[in-house]
Amino acid sequence: MTREGKEPIIKMNNIVKTFPGVKALDRMTVDLYLGEIHCLVGENGAGKSTLMKVLSGAYSPDEGEIWVDGVMYSHMTSGLSKNLGISIIYQENILVPWMNVVENIFVGQEAGRKGFVSFKAEQDRTRALCDRLGISLDLSRAINSMSVAQQQFVKVLKALNSNPRVLIMDEPTSMFNIEDAGRVLKLVQDIAKSGVGIIYISHFLKEVRQIADRITVIRDGAPVNTYDNSGRDLDLDVVVSDMVGRPASSFYVKDAHPVGEKVFEVIDLQVESSAPKVSFHVNKGEILGVAGMVGSGRTEIANAIFGAPRRHGGRVIFNGAELKIRRPVDSIQHKIAYITEDRQRLGLLLNASIVENLALVGLQTKIKGAFVTLKSLIPKFKQIIADLRIKTSNPMQPVSTLSGGNQQKVVLGKWLYADFEFFIFDEPTRGIDVNAKAEFYKIMTQLTGEGKSIILISSDLPELISMSDRVIVIRKGAITAMLAGEQITENAIIRHALEVESDESRQVG
């Protein structure tokens, strides 16, 4: 088959890849044309990222053919893939944390002549890339001091630095707010117009429809359907039904329930001496949404509440008592949970098993006895693995081998098992498929139905609006609005976050 009289630059035929106990890819077939944006969608664990790792040379297939420019390869290597002009932006963090932006972009492909590295040439090249893409970064800043979204921009720059003919993007906007995500989507379209073929993986179906020329749905490692989306008008309910095997109308919707009295209060909190003072409260059984652009200070406020790092000033009241929180362990002792946005660096022990990760907090709070064996823990966690639909063949499977979405489920699971009273969710469904999101929302509603309270930080505005009882909007570390009821709209949140609201719509409380 050809598209507009052209042959595909990439064609993957009947790819099979098996891991112990799991067939990740089952006769998977997909192709790509130069200048095309071909989006792959499917649930977590459907095989999308595995397929791309086969194409990039990170995995070798058990069976199948890979065709590049009409030449057949039984498998790829990282070097061969790179030489053929294939570049990939992984969902996982592959940056060197102690190196700065320029060093990360050029590591392994240093610019220079006759064996000498030209740092000026590298810096000039990086600055030119940033200008071209409209990205503002401190090039001398170390990666481990940057936000997750800023790190994602560095990964984009690193991939484009090699001038690829094929660009694979795995959840590239999962770390971004609406404004930055829109910039990335425009960038993707501009790159495709320059003749680069793009394979784009995303759980955000609206953005997929916005940019995709074709959309392939993958379920259980096999293709379900490929749709032409040249008109940018594909029915997303059809896509969702293909992904999960049931109609979109059957997804879980939050149940309403009464909200109780004030149970948690933050008074005059300051992240640092120059930061604004922040005050708000959360009621029993309530979900308080926290909105704001990336860099607005949302996560910094949550970290200060939790004790990582210690806040400069302010008070935290929980169940009528003032808490002395200096470290995260203090919050844990008061049954305050924090589901972090940075699951790989802060939320998991990647080389440990699912069971070991699920037990991280519960070992301190629930599991009694001087000696605990891993074998004895397995029965305790089988139900939570089933409830969260963590896709695994073995509870002792290393977390590092799970898909990003399943890793996020493990992060949530360790706190659920500990049975805490107050939860801070920081981008909890980032990188999670639509079906798993519904399960997360159900769990959140169950928690609040039990009288537990939640702070929900999210860049997904439909999620924030549908799940929150009230929403506070953060800008430059300060609360610019408190919205409730019919005030909670995308338009109102964005205007307050950007501080462009009109006088009549300003509702700060």
KAMOWO-V353169 format. One line per field, one symbol per residue. phi: phi as a letter, one per 30 degrees, with the letter a starting at -180 (. if undefined). burial: + if it has 9 or more other C-alpha atoms within 8 Angstrom, else -. A space follows every 50 residues. Layout:
# KAMOWO-V353169
phi: ???
burial: ???
This chain:
# KAMOWO-V353169
phi: .bbhiccddbbcchdbbbceibcdbbhdbabbcdicccccbldeidjddd ddddddjdbcddbjbbcbhiccbdacbeddedddicbbcddddcdddcdd eddddcdibddlbhicdcddddddddddddddciccbddcddddccdddd ddddddddddddhdcbccbchdcdccdedddddddddeddddddjddbcb cacdddddddcddbbcccbhibdcaccdbddhbddddddddddciadddd ddceddadcddebbbcbhdbdbdcdddbbabbddicccdbcldejdjedd ddddddjbddddajbbcbhicdccccbedddddciccbcddcdddccbcd dcdedddddeddedcbdcjdbbcddddeedcdddddddhddacaecdedd cddeddddddedddddddidcbbccchdcdicddddeedddddedddddd jdbbcccacddeddddccdbbcccbhicdcabcbhdddbedddddddchb ddedcdbcb
burial: -------+++++++++++----++++++++++++++++++++++++++++ +++++++++++-++++++----++++++-+++--++++++--------++ ++-+++---+++-----+--+++--+--+++---------+++--+--++ ++++++++++---+++++++++--+++---+--++-+++-++--++++++ +++----++-++++++++++++++-+--+--+-+-+-+++++++--++-- ---+-----+-++++++++++-----+++-+++++++++++++--+++-- ++++++++++++++++++------++++-+++--++++++--++--++-+ -++++++++++++-------------++--++-++--+-+----+-+++- -++++++++++++++-++-+++++++++-+++++++++++++-++-+++- +++++++++----++-+++++++++-++++++++---+-+-+++++++-- +----+---
